Amino acid sequence: DTVQIRDGILYINGEISEFNKGRELIVYSGIAKEAVTVPEDCYFVLGDNWNNSEDSRYEEINLIPAEHILGKIWIRIAPFVKIGFVD
């Protein structure tokens, strides 16, 4: 997969991401100014408050190896229309 932030909009594999809907534009693109190829065993992470988060856009953080992720999502509380357990 590829991730890019262009003109404040998040693109995944060249397509506008659904995460942009109803959200403010992303001010800082960081390393994602150019398309970033994400290997199968890594993740590109964005904070939920993406204009005030230090995440994969910053070279110091960059892509996160899967083996470094310890948590699991099991319930969603927002948006309210999708509240509930996550498969």
Secondary structure, 3 states (H helix, E strand, C coil): CEEEEECCEEEECCEECHHHCCCCCCCCCHHHHCCEECCCCEECCCCCCCCCCCCCCCCCCCCEEHHHCCCCCCEECCCHHHCEECC
